[in-house]
Amino acid sequence: KNLLLNQAFAAGLSCTKCDGVPRVCFTDGDGEIICNKCAEQVDDATASKAVQVMISKLKIRCMSINGGDNENNQPSEGNIIDTRVKDNECDWTGMIKEIDGHIQECGYIIIKCDECDTFECPRK
């Protein structure tokens, strides 16, 4: 959540169960927004395309800003982070729907060695 540039607006689109910003959005029987993980625990969850479209257009910073802590380099459903750009960090901003494409080319994303699968370093 902290990678989002407009956190105040995003707060209204957060999962009501875990407080993360869902990349796959559902609503429960009461119309409350829930993420796909929380939807697995609810019997009456339905996909919410309209809310998902709004979320996908939110502006976000590159997820490498948190040092690549997210498992498999996927944006998490909620990390608060300092939004100031440092010299050794990616300055990319874009919409949530664009982050997967950026991750494939970002030089600051932490990647694993293809040979040993244990050594990690920035792509660049």
TIMI-2910 file (N, C-alpha, C, CB; in pm, 1 decimal, decimal comma, always signed):
<rs>
+----------+----------+----------+----------+----------+----------+----------+----------+----------+----------+----------+----------+------+
!      n_x !      n_y !      n_z !     ca_x !     ca_y !     ca_z !      c_x !      c_y !      c_z !     cb_x !     cb_y !     cb_z ! resn !
+----------+----------+----------+----------+----------+----------+----------+----------+----------+----------+----------+----------+------+
!    +82,8 !   -118,6 !     +0,0 !     +0,0 !     +0,0 !     +0,0 !    +87,0 !   +124,6 !     +0,0 !    -94,1 !     +0,0 !   +120,3 !  Lys !
!   +202,2 !   +118,6 !    +61,7 !   +288,1 !   +236,3 !    +71,7 !   +359,1 !   +270,5 !    -57,4 !   +389,0 !   +215,9 !   +178,6 !  Asn !
!   +358,0 !   +181,8 !   -154,3 !   +416,1 !   +213,6 !   -284,2 !   +322,1 !   +299,5 !   -366,7 !   +450,2 !    +86,2 !   -359,9 !  Leu !
!   +197,5 !   +310,3 !   -323,8 !    +98,3 !   +389,3 !   -395,4 !   +125,2 !   +537,5 !   -375,1 !    -43,8 !   +353,5 !   -349,0 !  Leu !
!   +110,3 !   +614,6 !   -482,8 !   +136,2 !   +757,3 !   -473,7 !    +21,2 !   +832,6 !   -408,2 !   +162,8 !   +813,8 !   -611,0 !  Leu !
!   -101,5 !   +786,0 !   -422,7 !   -216,5 !   +850,0 !   -359,4 !   -277,0 !   +754,1 !   -257,5 !   -322,5 !   +892,1 !   -465,4 !  Asn !
!   -213,0 !   +745,3 !   -144,0 !   -254,1 !   +649,5 !    -42,0 !   -390,0 !   +682,8 !    +18,1 !   -150,8 !   +643,5 !    +67,4 !  Gln !
!   -425,1 !   +809,6 !    +23,1 !   -554,5 !   +847,7 !    +80,0 !   -667,7 !   +792,0 !     -6,0 !   -566,2 !  +1001,7 !    +91,9 !  Ala !
!   -657,1 !   +803,1 !   -138,1 !   -759,7 !   +748,8 !   -227,3 !   -760,2 !   +596,7 !   -221,6 !   -736,9 !   +796,6 !   -371,9 !  Phe !
!   -641,3 !   +536,5 !   -219,1 !   -630,0 !   +390,8 !   -217,8 !   -688,9 !   +331,0 !    -90,3 !   -483,8 !   +349,2 !   -232,0 !  Ala !
!   -687,1 !   +405,8 !    +18,0 !   -740,7 !   +354,4 !   +144,8 !   -887,4 !   +313,8 !   +130,2 !   -726,1 !   +460,0 !   +256,1 !  Ala !
!   -962,8 !   +384,8 !    +48,1 !  -1102,5 !   +351,8 !    +26,2 !  -1122,5 !   +228,5 !    -59,9 !  -1171,9 !   +467,3 !    -36,2 !  Gly !
!  -1014,0 !   +180,9 !   -122,8 !  -1020,8 !    +62,6 !   -208,6 !   -949,6 !    -56,9 !   -145,8 !   -960,2 !    +93,2 !   -345,1 !  Leu !
!   -919,1 !    -48,2 !    -19,0 !   -848,0 !   -154,6 !    +51,0 !   -941,0 !   -268,2 !    +90,5 !   -779,2 !    -99,4 !   +174,1 !  Ser !
!   -882,7 !   -385,9 !   +105,3 !   -957,4 !   -502,3 !   +153,7 !  -1002,7 !   -473,5 !   +296,3 !   -870,4 !   -633,3 !   +147,3 !  Cys !
!  -1129,4 !   -494,4 !   +322,9 !  -1182,5 !   -465,4 !   +456,0 !  -1141,1 !   -569,1 !   +558,9 !  -1332,9 !   -456,8 !   +450,8 !  Thr !
!  -1085,1 !   -680,0 !   +515,3 !  -1042,9 !   -785,3 !   +608,3 !   -893,9 !   -773,4 !   +643,8 !  -1071,2 !   -923,7 !   +547,7 !  Lys !
!   -807,0 !   -753,5 !   +543,2 !   -661,7 !   -750,5 !   +569,8 !   -599,1 !   -613,2 !   +548,0 !   -591,5 !   -851,3 !   +481,6 !  Cys !
!   -674,0 !   -517,5 !   +496,4 !   -631,0 !   -379,9 !   +473,8 !   -531,5 !   -364,2 !   +358,6 !   -570,1 !   -326,0 !   +599,2 !  Asp !
!   -506,8 !   -470,5 !   +281,9 !   -420,1 !   -458,7 !   +164,8 !   -498,5 !   -406,0 !    +46,0 !   -356,3 !   -593,9 !   +130,5 !  Gly !
!   -426,4 !   -356,7 !    -56,0 !   -490,9 !   -313,4 !   -179,8 !   -491,5 !   -433,0 !   -274,9 !   -417,0 !   -188,9 !   -243,9 !  Val !
!   -610,0 !   -484,4 !   -307,0 !   -616,5 !   -607,3 !   -388,3 !   -583,4 !   -583,5 !   -534,4 !   -754,0 !   -668,7 !   -378,3 !  Pro !
!   -506,2 !   -674,0 !   -592,1 !   -484,0 !   -672,3 !   -737,0 !   -595,7 !   -748,5 !   -806,0 !   -346,1 !   -733,4 !   -773,3 !  Arg !
!   -654,3 !   -844,9 !   -736,7 !   -773,0 !   -915,9 !   -783,2 !   -880,9 !   -885,5 !   -680,6 !   -747,8 !  -1072,9 !   -799,3 !  Val !
!   -986,6 !   -819,2 !   -725,0 !  -1083,0 !   -762,2 !   -632,3 !  -1215,4 !   -837,9 !   -631,4 !  -1107,4 !   -617,9 !   -666,6 !  Cys !
!  -1267,8 !   -857,6 !   -511,1 !  -1397,3 !   -921,1 !   -489,7 !  -1477,5 !   -834,3 !   -393,6 !  -1381,0 !  -1066,7 !   -434,3 !  Phe !
!  -1606,4 !   -863,4 !   -385,5 !  -1688,7 !   -804,8 !   -280,9 !  -1759,8 !   -919,0 !   -209,6 !  -1790,8 !   -700,6 !   -339,0 !  Thr !
!  -1788,1 !   -896,4 !    -80,3 !  -1861,1 !   -998,3 !     -5,0 !  -2010,9 !   -968,3 !    -13,3 !  -1813,4 !  -1003,1 !   +143,9 !  Asp !
!  -2091,0 !  -1044,2 !    +57,1 !  -2235,4 !  -1027,1 !    +54,2 !  -2283,1 !   -890,3 !    +99,5 !  -2298,6 !  -1130,3 !   +138,3 !  Gly !
!  -2201,6 !   -820,8 !   +177,8 !  -2236,6 !   -687,1 !   +225,0 !  -2185,6 !   -577,3 !   +132,1 !  -2181,5 !   -665,7 !   +364,2 !  Asp !
!  -2119,4 !   -616,0 !    +22,1 !  -2065,7 !   -517,9 !    -71,7 !  -1929,8 !   -463,5 !    -32,9 !  -2160,5 !   -405,2 !    -85,3 !  Gly !
!  -1868,3 !   -521,4 !    +70,7 !  -1736,2 !   -476,7 !   +116,1 !  -1627,8 !   -530,2 !    +22,7 !  -1709,6 !   -523,1 !   +261,8 !  Glu !
!  -1525,7 !   -449,9 !     -4,5 !  -1414,1 !   -489,1 !    -90,9 !  -1325,5 !   -588,1 !    -16,9 !  -1332,0 !   -365,1 !   -135,8 !  Ile !
!  -1291,5 !   -698,9 !    -84,6 !  -1198,5 !   -796,2 !    -28,4 !  -1102,7 !   -843,8 !   -137,8 !  -1275,0 !   -916,4 !    +34,1 !  Ile !
!   -982,6 !   -882,3 !    -96,0 !   -881,8 !   -933,1 !   -189,7 !   -907,3 !  -1081,1 !   -219,0 !   -738,6 !   -913,1 !   -132,6 !  Cys !
!   -834,7 !  -1135,0 !   -315,3 !   -856,3 !  -1275,3 !   -352,8 !   -821,7 !  -1371,1 !   -238,9 !   -773,3 !  -1309,9 !   -476,1 !  Asn !
!   -722,3 !  -1340,4 !   -156,9 !   -688,1 !  -1428,1 !    -44,9 !   -799,9 !  -1432,4 !    +58,4 !   -558,2 !  -1382,1 !    +20,9 !  Lys !
!   -853,8 !  -1317,0 !    +91,3 !   -963,1 !  -1311,8 !   +189,2 !  -1092,0 !  -1367,8 !   +128,9 !   -985,6 !  -1166,8 !   +237,8 !  Cys !
!  -1109,6 !  -1356,0 !     -1,7 !  -1230,0 !  -1408,1 !    -67,2 !  -1238,5 !  -1560,0 !    -54,5 !  -1232,0 !  -1367,8 !   -215,2 !  Ala !
!  -1123,5 !  -1626,1 !    -42,4 !  -1123,1 !  -1771,7 !    -25,7 !  -1189,1 !  -1813,8 !   +105,3 !   -980,2 !  -1824,9 !    -30,8 !  Glu !
!  -1195,1 !  -1721,5 !   +200,6 !  -1251,5 !  -1751,4 !   +332,4 !  -1397,1 !  -1706,4 !   +345,5 !  -1167,9 !  -1685,1 !   +440,4 !  Gln !
!  -1453,9 !  -1654,3 !   +236,2 !  -1590,3 !  -1602,4 !   +238,8 !  -1675,8 !  -1682,3 !   +141,1 !  -1593,3 !  -1450,8 !   +203,7 !  Val !
!  -1793,9 !  -1722,0 !   +184,4 !  -1882,3 !  -1803,8 !    +99,8 !  -1946,3 !  -1725,9 !    -14,5 !  -1990,7 !  -1865,1 !   +184,1 !  Asp !
!  -1976,8 !  -1599,4 !     +7,1 !  -2053,5 !  -1524,1 !    -91,7 !  -1971,5 !  -1418,5 !   -166,2 !  -2169,5 !  -1457,8 !    -24,2 !  Asp !
!  -1843,2 !  -1443,8 !   -190,5 !  -1757,5 !  -1348,7 !   -261,1 !  -1785,9 !  -1352,3 !   -411,3 !  -1608,7 !  -1379,3 !   -233,8 !  Ala !
!  -1794,7 !  -1233,1 !   -470,5 !  -1812,5 !  -1222,7 !   -615,6 !  -1710,5 !  -1124,4 !   -670,7 !  -1957,6 !  -1178,0 !   -652,0 !  Thr !
!  -1666,1 !  -1150,1 !   -793,2 !  -1568,3 !  -1062,0 !   -857,9 !  -1627,7 !   -922,4 !   -874,8 !  -1524,6 !  -1119,4 !   -995,4 !  Ala !
!  -1543,8 !   -822,1 !   -858,2 !  -1587,4 !   -683,3 !   -871,9 !  -1502,2 !   -614,6 !   -977,6 !  -1578,3 !   -608,0 !   -736,1 !  Ser !
!  -1544,2 !   -626,9 !  -1101,2 !  -1466,8 !   -573,7 !  -1213,6 !  -1452,8 !   -421,5 !  -1206,8 !  -1532,3 !   -613,5 !  -1345,4 !  Lys !
!  -1558,9 !   -351,3 !  -1170,0 !  -1554,3 !   -205,1 !  -1165,7 !  -1448,2 !   -155,4 !  -1067,3 !  -1691,7 !   -148,8 !  -1127,5 !  Ala !
!  -1445,5 !   -213,8 !   -948,7 !  -1346,5 !   -173,3 !   -848,4 !  -1207,0 !   -215,1 !   -894,4 !  -1379,2 !   -235,7 !   -709,5 !  Val !
!  -1196,4 !   -331,3 !   -955,8 !  -1067,2 !   -378,1 !  -1004,5 !  -1009,8 !   -281,9 !  -1108,7 !  -1080,5 !   -518,8 !  -1063,9 !  Gln !
!  -1094,3 !   -229,9 !  -1196,1 !  -1049,2 !   -133,4 !  -1297,0 !   -998,2 !     -6,5 !  -1229,2 !  -1163,9 !    -99,6 !  -1395,6 !  Val !
!  -1069,0 !    +40,6 !  -1126,6 !  -1023,3 !   +160,0 !  -1054,0 !   -888,1 !   +134,3 !   -988,0 !  -1127,1 !   +202,0 !   -947,5 !  Met !
!   -872,8 !    +19,1 !   -925,5 !   -746,6 !    -14,1 !   -858,9 !   -633,0 !    -24,9 !   -960,1 !   -760,0 !   -145,7 !   -780,5 !  Ile !
!   -659,2 !    -84,6 !  -1075,0 !   -553,4 !   -103,8 !  -1174,7 !   -500,9 !    +27,7 !  -1229,7 !   -604,3 !   -189,2 !  -1288,6 !  Ser !
!   -577,2 !   +134,7 !  -1213,1 !   -535,4 !   +266,4 !  -1262,9 !   -466,9 !   +351,3 !  -1156,9 !   -654,7 !   +341,0 !  -1316,7 !  Lys !
!   -456,0 !   +299,9 !  -1033,8 !   -385,9 !   +374,6 !   -929,0 !   -238,3 !   +387,7 !   -965,0 !   -402,2 !   +305,2 !   -791,1 !  Leu !
!   -180,2 !   +502,1 !   -934,4 !    -37,7 !   +525,5 !   -959,2 !    +45,0 !   +461,0 !   -848,4 !     -7,1 !   +677,7 !   -968,4 !  Lys !
!   +154,9 !   +398,1 !   -889,5 !   +239,3 !   +322,8 !   -796,1 !   +385,9 !   +347,3 !   -829,4 !   +206,6 !   +170,6 !   -801,5 !  Ile !
!   +470,6 !   +332,7 !   -728,1 !   +615,5 !   +337,8 !   -746,2 !   +665,3 !   +196,6 !   -771,7 !   +686,6 !   +400,7 !   -622,1 !  Arg !
!   +785,5 !   +184,9 !   -823,1 !   +845,8 !    +53,7 !   -846,6 !   +858,9 !    -21,0 !   -715,3 !   +983,6 !    +67,4 !   -914,8 !  Cys !
!   +825,5 !   -149,7 !   -715,2 !   +831,6 !   -228,9 !   -592,7 !   +973,8 !   -259,7 !   -549,4 !   +756,2 !   -357,3 !   -611,1 !  Met !
!  +1073,0 !   -224,3 !   -629,5 !  +1212,1 !   -245,0 !   -587,7 !  +1252,1 !   -148,8 !   -476,9 !  +1306,2 !   -228,7 !   -706,7 !  Ser !
!  +1173,3 !    -46,6 !   -453,8 !  +1204,0 !    +53,1 !   -351,5 !  +1218,4 !    -10,7 !   -214,7 !  +1096,1 !   +160,1 !   -347,5 !  Ile !
!  +1146,7 !   -119,8 !   -188,3 !  +1156,4 !   -183,9 !    -57,6 !  +1269,5 !   -285,1 !    -52,4 !  +1025,7 !   -251,5 !    -22,8 !  Asn !
!  +1360,5 !   -280,2 !   -148,4 !  +1476,4 !   -368,5 !   -145,6 !  +1447,9 !   -506,4 !   -201,2 !  +1526,9 !   -381,1 !     -6,2 !  Gly !
!  +1336,2 !   -523,9 !   -271,7 !  +1303,7 !   -653,4 !   -329,5 !  +1258,7 !   -754,3 !   -226,6 !  +1421,2 !   -707,0 !   -403,1 !  Gly !
!  +1205,2 !   -707,4 !   -114,1 !  +1163,5 !   -798,8 !     -8,0 !  +1043,5 !   -884,9 !    -45,0 !  +1131,8 !   -720,9 !   +115,3 !  Asp !
!   +966,5 !   -845,0 !   -145,1 !   +846,2 !   -920,0 !   -178,8 !   +881,7 !  -1051,1 !   -245,0 !   +755,5 !   -838,3 !   -269,6 !  Asn !
!   +818,4 !  -1157,5 !   -199,7 !   +843,8 !  -1290,5 !   -252,2 !   +816,0 !  -1295,3 !   -401,7 !   +758,8 !  -1394,2 !   -179,0 !  Glu !
!   +908,8 !  -1353,5 !   -477,0 !   +897,2 !  -1368,4 !   -621,7 !   +885,9 !  -1235,5 !   -694,5 !   +778,4 !  -1453,4 !   -654,6 !  Asn !
!   +932,1 !  -1127,8 !   -632,0 !   +927,6 !   -994,9 !   -692,2 !   +788,9 !   -954,7 !   -738,7 !  +1021,9 !   -988,7 !   -807,6 !  Asn !
!   +685,3 !   -995,9 !   -668,3 !   +548,5 !   -957,1 !   -700,3 !   +506,2 !   -846,7 !   -605,3 !   +451,6 !  -1078,5 !   -691,3 !  Gln !
!   +433,0 !   -749,5 !   -654,8 !   +383,3 !   -646,5 !   -564,3 !   +296,2 !   -709,9 !   -457,4 !   +304,5 !   -538,9 !   -641,3 !  Pro !
!   +320,3 !   -671,8 !   -334,2 !   +241,1 !   -729,5 !   -226,6 !   +109,5 !   -655,9 !   -216,8 !   +316,7 !   -723,9 !    -92,5 !  Ser !
!    +22,5 !   -707,6 !   -133,1 !   -107,2 !   -643,7 !   -118,3 !   -102,6 !   -537,2 !     -9,6 !   -214,6 !   -747,5 !    -86,5 !  Glu !
!    +16,1 !   -499,8 !    +35,1 !    +24,0 !   -389,4 !   +129,4 !   +159,5 !   -374,7 !   +192,9 !    -77,6 !   -406,3 !   +235,0 !  Gly !
!   +240,8 !   -280,2 !   +147,8 !   +368,2 !   -246,4 !   +210,7 !   +378,8 !    -95,5 !   +217,7 !   +488,6 !   -307,4 !   +132,7 !  Asn !
!   +406,9 !    -42,0 !   +337,0 !   +424,1 !   +102,3 !   +352,4 !   +572,6 !   +131,1 !   +334,9 !   +371,0 !   +153,6 !   +492,5 !  Ile !
!   +602,4 !   +229,9 !   +256,9 !   +742,3 !   +256,3 !   +224,9 !   +763,4 !   +406,4 !   +205,8 !   +785,3 !   +178,6 !    +98,0 !  Ile !
!   +882,9 !   +453,4 !   +231,8 !   +920,0 !   +592,4 !   +208,3 !   +914,9 !   +616,8 !    +58,0 !  +1062,2 !   +624,9 !   +266,9 !  Asp !
!   +844,0 !   +720,3 !    +13,4 !   +826,6 !   +741,9 !   -130,2 !   +933,8 !   +833,7 !   -190,4 !   +689,5 !   +800,4 !   -156,5 !  Thr !
!  +1032,9 !   +872,7 !   -113,4 !  +1141,0 !   +953,8 !   -170,2 !  +1235,3 !   +865,1 !   -249,9 !  +1218,4 !  +1028,8 !    -58,9 !  Arg !
!  +1275,5 !   +912,5 !   -369,0 !  +1366,2 !   +835,2 !   -453,7 !  +1509,5 !   +859,2 !   -408,5 !  +1348,7 !   +873,0 !   -603,5 !  Val !
!  +1585,6 !   +752,6 !   -395,2 !  +1726,7 !   +761,1 !   -359,8 !  +1808,3 !   +731,4 !   -483,9 !  +1762,7 !   +663,2 !   -244,2 !  Lys !
!  +1936,5 !   +764,5 !   -481,5 !  +2022,2 !   +747,4 !   -599,3 !  +2030,6 !   +603,0 !   -646,6 !  +2160,8 !   +797,9 !   -569,4 !  Asp !
!  +2020,3 !   +507,6 !   -557,7 !  +2035,9 !   +367,3 !   -594,9 !  +1901,7 !   +295,1 !   -605,9 !  +2124,0 !   +296,5 !   -493,8 !  Asn !
!  +1794,8 !   +369,2 !   -632,1 !  +1662,3 !   +309,6 !   -642,6 !  +1594,9 !   +351,2 !   -772,6 !  +1575,7 !   +349,5 !   -522,8 !  Glu !
!  +1505,9 !   +268,5 !   -817,4 !  +1431,0 !   +293,6 !   -940,0 !  +1335,6 !   +411,1 !   -919,3 !  +1353,0 !   +167,1 !   -983,3 !  Cys !
!  +1328,4 !   +499,8 !  -1018,0 !  +1238,3 !   +614,2 !  -1007,3 !  +1111,9 !   +598,1 !  -1091,9 !  +1310,8 !   +740,2 !  -1048,3 !  Asp !
!  +1085,0 !   +475,2 !  -1139,2 !   +966,9 !   +450,0 !  -1221,7 !   +839,3 !   +471,3 !  -1142,1 !   +970,3 !   +308,1 !  -1278,2 !  Trp !
!   +742,1 !   +533,3 !  -1205,5 !   +606,1 !   +538,4 !  -1154,5 !   +513,2 !   +504,4 !  -1270,3 !   +572,4 !   +679,2 !  -1092,5 !  Thr !
!   +404,1 !   +441,2 !  -1240,1 !   +306,1 !   +404,8 !  -1341,6 !   +182,6 !   +350,4 !  -1273,7 !   +363,9 !   +301,6 !  -1441,0 !  Gly !
!    +93,8 !   +296,0 !  -1353,6 !    -28,8 !   +238,9 !  -1298,1 !     -3,4 !    +95,2 !  -1251,7 !   -143,1 !   +242,8 !  -1402,8 !  Met !
!    -82,9 !    +50,4 !  -1156,4 !    -69,4 !    -86,2 !  -1105,7 !    -74,6 !   -186,5 !  -1220,2 !   -179,7 !   -116,9 !  -1003,2 !  Ile !
!   -160,1 !   -161,5 !  -1319,4 !   -171,6 !   -255,6 !  -1430,4 !    -45,0 !   -261,3 !  -1515,7 !   -289,6 !   -218,2 !  -1517,2 !  Lys !
!    +47,3 !   -168,0 !  -1498,7 !   +171,8 !   -164,4 !  -1575,8 !   +291,1 !   -222,9 !  -1500,0 !   +202,7 !    -22,2 !  -1615,7 !  Glu !
!   +275,6 !   -251,8 !  -1371,5 !   +389,9 !   -292,4 !  -1288,7 !   +452,4 !   -424,0 !  -1333,9 !   +346,7 !   -304,5 !  -1144,4 !  Ile !
!   +372,4 !   -520,5 !  -1377,8 !   +429,1 !   -648,8 !  -1419,2 !   +524,7 !   -632,3 !  -1536,6 !   +317,9 !   -746,4 !  -1456,2 !  Asp !
!   +489,0 !   -547,8 !  -1632,9 !   +577,6 !   -520,2 !  -1746,2 !   +705,1 !   -450,7 !  -1702,3 !   +506,1 !   -435,3 !  -1849,8 !  Gly !
!   +693,4 !   -357,5 !  -1609,3 !   +811,2 !   -286,4 !  -1559,7 !   +905,5 !   -381,3 !  -1485,9 !   +769,3 !   -171,4 !  -1467,2 !  His !
!   +849,8 !   -470,7 !  -1406,2 !   +931,6 !   -564,4 !  -1329,4 !  +1021,7 !   -647,5 !  -1420,9 !   +842,3 !   -656,7 !  -1245,8 !  Ile !
!   +972,5 !   -679,5 !  -1540,4 !  +1049,9 !   -761,0 !  -1634,5 !  +1174,3 !   -689,8 !  -1686,4 !   +962,9 !   -800,9 !  -1751,1 !  Gln !
!  +1177,6 !   -556,3 !  -1677,4 !  +1291,7 !   -481,6 !  -1731,1 !  +1366,1 !   -395,7 !  -1628,7 !  +1244,9 !   -394,3 !  -1841,8 !  Glu !
!  +1313,6 !   -381,0 !  -1509,4 !  +1373,4 !   -293,9 !  -1407,8 !  +1511,4 !   -344,4 !  -1365,9 !  +1281,5 !   -284,1 !  -1285,2 !  Cys !
!  +1609,5 !   -257,1 !  -1371,1 !  +1745,1 !   -291,7 !  -1331,1 !  +1765,6 !   -299,3 !  -1181,0 !  +1839,6 !   -193,5 !  -1387,6 !  Gly !
!  +1669,7 !   -251,4 !  -1104,2 !  +1681,8 !   -249,9 !   -958,8 !  +1614,6 !   -368,3 !   -890,8 !  +1624,3 !   -123,3 !   -905,3 !  Tyr !
!  +1534,8 !   -444,8 !   -964,8 !  +1467,5 !   -561,9 !   -909,6 !  +1571,6 !   -666,7 !   -871,4 !  +1365,3 !   -620,2 !  -1010,9 !  Ile !
!  +1556,2 !   -727,0 !   -756,2 !  +1646,8 !   -832,3 !   -710,7 !  +1611,7 !   -962,2 !   -782,9 !  +1638,6 !   -850,6 !   -555,6 !  Ile !
!  +1710,5 !  -1022,0 !   -846,4 !  +1690,0 !  -1147,8 !   -918,0 !  +1783,4 !  -1254,8 !   -862,7 !  +1713,0 !  -1129,1 !  -1069,9 !  Ile !
!  +1748,0 !  -1380,4 !   -885,2 !  +1831,3 !  -1492,7 !   -842,1 !  +1917,2 !  -1540,6 !   -958,3 !  +1744,1 !  -1608,7 !   -787,7 !  Lys !
!  +2032,3 !  -1592,8 !   -925,2 !  +2124,1 !  -1650,5 !  -1022,6 !  +2057,5 !  -1770,9 !  -1090,1 !  +2257,7 !  -1691,9 !   -954,7 !  Cys !
!  +2065,2 !  -1778,2 !  -1223,8 !  +2007,4 !  -1891,4 !  -1297,3 !  +2082,3 !  -2021,3 !  -1270,1 !  +2007,6 !  -1862,5 !  -1447,0 !  Asp !
!  +2210,2 !  -2011,6 !  -1235,4 !  +2293,5 !  -2130,5 !  -1215,5 !  +2272,4 !  -2194,7 !  -1077,7 !  +2440,2 !  -2094,1 !  -1232,9 !  Glu !
!  +2284,3 !  -2112,5 !   -971,1 !  +2279,4 !  -2169,4 !   -836,4 !  +2144,4 !  -2149,3 !   -766,3 !  +2388,5 !  -2108,5 !   -752,4 !  Cys !
!  +2065,2 !  -2055,3 !   -815,7 !  +1933,8 !  -2024,5 !   -760,3 !  +1937,8 !  -1978,6 !   -614,4 !  +1845,6 !  -2144,8 !   -771,9 !  Asp !
!  +2055,1 !  -1937,2 !   -566,4 !  +2064,1 !  -1885,0 !   -428,8 !  +2120,8 !  -1744,5 !   -424,3 !  +2149,8 !  -1976,4 !   -343,3 !  Thr !
!  +2219,1 !  -1712,4 !   -508,2 !  +2278,3 !  -1578,2 !   -509,8 !  +2176,6 !  -1481,1 !   -565,8 !  +2409,8 !  -1574,7 !   -593,5 !  Phe !
!  +2159,3 !  -1366,2 !   -496,7 !  +2066,2 !  -1264,2 !   -539,8 !  +2138,8 !  -1132,2 !   -556,9 !  +1951,0 !  -1250,0 !   -440,1 !  Glu !
!  +2097,6 !  -1056,5 !   -659,5 !  +2154,2 !   -923,2 !   -683,3 !  +2058,1 !   -842,9 !   -770,2 !  +2294,7 !   -932,9 !   -751,0 !  Cys !
!  +2077,7 !   -710,4 !   -775,5 !  +1994,9 !   -631,4 !   -867,0 !  +2022,2 !   -673,0 !  -1011,4 !  +2021,8 !   -479,8 !   -848,5 !  Pro !
!  +1921,0 !   -664,2 !  -1096,5 !  +1932,9 !   -704,3 !  -1235,9 !  +2042,9 !   -626,5 !  -1308,4 !  +1800,0 !   -684,8 !  -1306,9 !  Arg !
!  +2061,8 !   -498,7 !  -1278,1 !  +2157,5 !   -416,2 !  -1354,3 !  +2302,0 !   -447,6 !  -1329,2 !  +2135,8 !   -274,1 !  -1324,2 !  Lys !
+----------+----------+----------+----------+----------+----------+----------+----------+----------+----------+----------+----------+------+
</rs>
